[in-house]
Amino acid sequence: MPTCANCNCYLGNSAAVVRHVEEQHNVHVKLNAASTHVAYCQDCHKYIGKNTPGQESRKALEKHLHKKHEVDILE
């Protein structure tokens, strides 16, 4: 189950992760349901995960949030 290390709270699924990051950390992201390899950060205007085939969009998003926005979502 995904956990936000910054807020010390559990998040149920990918939609909950996106909602939490937007509401609590003011980072606006989208996960593409049609493609499992692409996420989009609206704040950075950047697609995430498109260059790493085989990596799930949520994993790519977690890596991006840690690196660029200092938000730690842990599995």
Steps between C-alpha positions, in 0.01 A plus 500: 500500500645838404595729786587869506814521710463878533150481653530150648169385349389200296362541148278232352568507126641708216202737498546562872869573443417757231228660717726513807795652313273768354312586820780475757814584304357726227659298217267435207552168324306263276530126453405378155259207536538404133877460521670340797831670415408868502428751774491878459609772742301813422725717716816395313320466162669163461404145412645251746592141425479509123871424458500205738287222347388239746485747790152569632381859482451517878857384565629760255280760668632406846857542376418839343322626813799405715755654267324822393241578769645344817189287555569140602237244404611155613357161410 
